[in-house]
Amino acid sequence: MIRAVLFDMDGTLIDTEKYLTRFWRQAAREHGVEMTVEDSCMLRSFASRYASRWFAERFGEEADYWGIRKRRKELMSRHLKEHGVEKKPFVDETLKALKEAGYLLAVVTATDEERTRQYLTETGIIEWFDRLVCATMVERGKPYPDVYEYACRQVGCKPQECLAVEDAPNGLRSALGAGCNVVMVPDLTGAGEELEEKIDGELKNLRDLPGFLERMA
Protein backbone atom coordinates (compact mmCIF):
# COMPACT_ATOMS: atom_id res chain seq x y z
CA MET A 1 0.00 0.00 0.00
CA ILE A 2 1.36 3.40 -0.98
CA ARG A 3 1.38 5.87 1.92
CA ALA A 4 3.73 8.57 0.63
CA VAL A 5 4.45 10.22 -2.72
CA LEU A 6 7.98 11.56 -3.15
CA PHE A 7 8.38 14.17 -5.88
CA ASP A 8 11.50 15.23 -7.69
CA MET A 9 11.42 19.01 -8.17
CA ASP A 10 13.20 20.30 -11.29
CA GLY A 11 11.42 19.03 -14.38
CA THR A 12 8.70 17.31 -12.33
CA LEU A 13 7.08 20.04 -10.23
CA ILE A 14 8.70 23.12 -11.75
CA ASP A 15 9.63 23.73 -15.38
CA THR A 16 13.33 24.49 -14.96
CA GLU A 17 15.13 21.63 -16.70
CA LYS A 18 14.90 23.34 -20.10
CA TYR A 19 16.79 26.29 -18.63
CA LEU A 20 19.31 24.16 -16.77
CA THR A 21 20.32 22.40 -19.98
CA ARG A 22 20.34 25.64 -21.95
CA PHE A 23 22.54 27.47 -19.46
CA TRP A 24 24.89 24.51 -18.97
CA ARG A 25 25.66 24.73 -22.68
CA GLN A 26 25.99 28.51 -22.64
CA ALA A 27 28.30 28.52 -19.61
CA ALA A 28 30.40 25.73 -21.10
CA ARG A 29 30.70 27.59 -24.41
CA GLU A 30 31.93 30.68 -22.56
CA HIS A 31 34.67 28.48 -21.10
CA GLY A 32 35.60 26.99 -24.47
CA VAL A 33 33.77 23.70 -24.02
CA GLU A 34 31.17 22.60 -26.57
CA MET A 35 28.41 20.60 -24.91
CA THR A 36 25.62 18.91 -26.84
CA VAL A 37 22.01 18.83 -25.67
CA GLU A 38 22.59 15.18 -24.77
CA ASP A 39 25.60 16.15 -22.65
CA SER A 40 23.58 18.73 -20.74
CA CYS A 41 20.75 16.25 -20.19
CA MET A 42 23.21 13.84 -18.56
CA LEU A 43 23.72 16.38 -15.77
CA ARG A 44 20.07 16.43 -14.71
CA SER A 45 19.61 15.34 -11.07
CA PHE A 46 23.32 14.52 -10.96
CA ALA A 47 25.02 15.44 -7.68
CA SER A 48 27.93 17.79 -8.40
CA ARG A 49 30.64 15.63 -6.81
CA TYR A 50 29.79 12.85 -9.27
CA ALA A 51 28.92 15.13 -12.16
CA SER A 52 32.42 16.63 -11.95
CA ARG A 53 33.96 13.21 -12.51
CA TRP A 54 31.70 12.53 -15.47
CA PHE A 55 32.55 15.98 -16.86
CA ALA A 56 36.30 15.32 -16.64
CA GLU A 57 35.90 11.97 -18.39
CA ARG A 58 33.77 13.53 -21.12
CA PHE A 59 35.69 16.76 -21.75
CA GLY A 60 39.10 16.21 -20.18
CA GLU A 61 40.68 17.13 -16.86
CA GLU A 62 41.42 20.66 -18.14
CA ALA A 63 37.71 21.45 -18.53
CA ASP A 64 36.73 23.73 -15.62
CA TYR A 65 33.58 21.99 -14.35
CA TRP A 66 33.32 24.07 -11.18
CA GLY A 67 33.81 27.34 -13.01
CA ILE A 68 31.24 26.35 -15.62
CA ARG A 69 28.82 25.23 -12.91
CA LYS A 70 29.20 28.56 -11.11
CA ARG A 71 28.52 30.48 -14.31
CA ARG A 72 25.52 28.26 -15.11
CA LYS A 73 24.05 29.06 -11.70
CA GLU A 74 24.56 32.80 -12.33
CA LEU A 75 22.80 32.61 -15.70
CA MET A 76 19.99 30.51 -14.26
CA SER A 77 19.46 32.81 -11.26
CA ARG A 78 19.33 35.88 -13.48
CA HIS A 79 16.77 34.29 -15.80
CA LEU A 80 14.50 33.12 -12.98
CA LYS A 81 14.74 36.49 -11.25
CA GLU A 82 13.61 38.22 -14.44
CA HIS A 83 10.98 35.72 -15.57
CA GLY A 84 9.95 33.80 -12.46
CA VAL A 85 9.67 30.07 -11.82
CA GLU A 86 7.11 28.17 -13.87
CA LYS A 87 5.15 25.22 -12.55
CA LYS A 88 4.68 22.09 -14.62
CA PRO A 89 1.12 21.49 -15.87
CA PHE A 90 -1.49 20.22 -13.39
CA VAL A 91 0.74 20.59 -10.32
CA ASP A 92 -1.79 22.35 -8.09
CA GLU A 93 -4.74 20.07 -8.75
CA THR A 94 -2.59 16.95 -8.43
CA LEU A 95 -1.09 17.93 -5.08
CA LYS A 96 -4.53 18.91 -3.79
CA ALA A 97 -6.04 15.59 -4.87
CA LEU A 98 -3.24 13.55 -3.30
CA LYS A 99 -3.36 15.48 -0.05
CA GLU A 100 -7.13 15.07 0.17
CA ALA A 101 -6.68 11.35 -0.45
CA GLY A 102 -4.47 11.18 2.64
CA TYR A 103 -1.01 10.70 1.13
CA LEU A 104 2.11 12.07 2.77
CA LEU A 105 3.94 14.30 0.29
CA ALA A 106 7.65 15.10 0.10
CA VAL A 107 10.07 16.76 -2.29
CA VAL A 108 13.28 14.83 -3.00
CA THR A 109 15.67 16.97 -5.01
CA ALA A 110 19.30 17.45 -6.04
CA THR A 111 18.82 21.19 -5.49
CA ASP A 112 20.09 22.70 -2.22
CA GLU A 113 17.60 23.51 0.54
CA GLU A 114 17.73 27.29 0.19
CA ARG A 115 16.85 27.27 -3.50
CA THR A 116 14.34 24.46 -3.01
CA ARG A 117 12.42 26.53 -0.47
CA GLN A 118 12.72 29.61 -2.68
CA TYR A 119 11.34 27.89 -5.78
CA LEU A 120 8.51 26.11 -3.97
CA THR A 121 7.55 29.30 -2.14
CA GLU A 122 7.57 31.39 -5.32
CA THR A 123 5.31 28.89 -7.04
CA GLY A 124 2.97 28.74 -4.05
CA ILE A 125 3.15 24.98 -3.47
CA ILE A 126 5.49 24.60 -0.50
CA GLU A 127 2.62 24.20 1.98
CA TRP A 128 1.49 20.96 0.36
CA PHE A 129 4.63 19.10 1.45
CA ASP A 130 5.26 17.31 4.73
CA ARG A 131 9.02 17.11 4.15
CA LEU A 132 11.67 18.70 1.92
CA VAL A 133 14.64 16.42 1.31
CA CYS A 134 17.72 17.70 -0.53
CA ALA A 135 20.80 15.83 -1.74
CA THR A 136 22.94 18.14 0.42
CA MET A 137 21.44 16.41 3.46
CA VAL A 138 23.04 13.03 2.65
CA GLU A 139 26.45 11.62 1.82
CA ARG A 140 25.68 10.82 -1.83
CA GLY A 141 23.16 12.51 -4.10
CA LYS A 142 21.36 11.13 -7.14
CA PRO A 143 21.85 8.72 -8.90
CA TYR A 144 22.79 6.98 -5.64
CA PRO A 145 19.91 5.82 -3.39
CA ASP A 146 20.91 7.77 -0.26
CA VAL A 147 18.54 10.71 -0.76
CA TYR A 148 15.50 8.49 -1.29
CA GLU A 149 16.45 6.21 1.61
CA TYR A 150 16.65 9.32 3.79
CA ALA A 151 13.33 10.62 2.43
CA CYS A 152 11.60 7.36 3.36
CA ARG A 153 12.88 7.67 6.91
CA GLN A 154 11.78 11.30 7.06
CA VAL A 155 8.18 10.47 6.12
CA GLY A 156 8.20 7.40 8.38
CA CYS A 157 7.48 4.89 5.63
CA LYS A 158 9.16 1.81 4.22
CA PRO A 159 10.46 2.22 0.63
CA GLN A 160 7.80 -0.16 -0.67
CA GLU A 161 5.18 2.19 0.83
CA CYS A 162 6.52 5.12 -1.21
CA LEU A 163 6.01 6.12 -4.82
CA ALA A 164 8.75 8.28 -6.33
CA VAL A 165 7.77 10.60 -9.18
CA GLU A 166 10.72 11.48 -11.42
CA ASP A 167 11.43 13.00 -14.82
CA ALA A 168 15.06 11.98 -15.47
CA PRO A 169 17.08 8.74 -15.52
CA ASN A 170 19.43 9.71 -12.67
CA GLY A 171 16.43 10.25 -10.41
CA LEU A 172 14.88 6.96 -11.48
CA ARG A 173 18.10 5.13 -10.60
CA SER A 174 18.20 6.77 -7.18
CA ALA A 175 14.62 5.85 -6.31
CA LEU A 176 14.93 2.30 -7.66
CA GLY A 177 18.13 1.79 -5.70
CA ALA A 178 16.32 2.76 -2.51
CA GLY A 179 13.60 0.18 -3.18
CA CYS A 180 10.80 2.65 -3.89
CA ASN A 181 8.00 2.22 -6.35
CA VAL A 182 8.79 4.56 -9.26
CA VAL A 183 6.77 6.33 -11.92
CA MET A 184 8.16 8.64 -14.58
CA VAL A 185 6.61 11.80 -15.98
CA PRO A 186 9.08 12.55 -18.80
CA ASP A 187 10.28 16.09 -19.34
CA LEU A 188 13.19 16.38 -21.79
CA THR A 189 13.87 12.67 -22.31
CA GLY A 190 12.33 9.31 -21.57
CA ALA A 191 13.58 6.61 -19.23
CA GLY A 192 15.54 4.64 -21.81
CA GLU A 193 15.13 0.95 -22.56
CA GLU A 194 17.07 -0.28 -19.52
CA LEU A 195 15.02 1.69 -16.97
CA GLU A 196 11.65 1.35 -18.71
CA GLU A 197 11.61 -2.32 -17.71
CA LYS A 198 12.31 -1.52 -14.07
CA ILE A 199 9.91 1.32 -13.24
CA ASP A 200 6.22 0.91 -12.45
CA GLY A 201 4.93 3.16 -15.19
CA GLU A 202 5.25 6.27 -17.32
CA LEU A 203 2.61 9.02 -17.32
CA LYS A 204 1.96 11.77 -19.86
CA ASN A 205 1.57 14.39 -17.13
CA LEU A 206 0.90 14.82 -13.42
CA ARG A 207 -2.86 14.88 -13.92
CA ASP A 208 -2.71 11.09 -14.44
CA LEU A 209 -0.99 10.46 -11.10
CA PRO A 210 -4.03 10.16 -8.78
CA GLY A 211 -5.60 7.61 -11.12
CA PHE A 212 -2.33 5.71 -11.34
CA LEU A 213 -2.22 5.46 -7.55
CA GLU A 214 -5.77 4.21 -7.45
CA ARG A 215 -4.87 1.46 -9.90
CA MET A 216 -1.82 0.53 -7.80
CA ALA A 217 -4.06 0.17 -4.76
Disulfide bonds with the S-S distance in Angstrom:
none
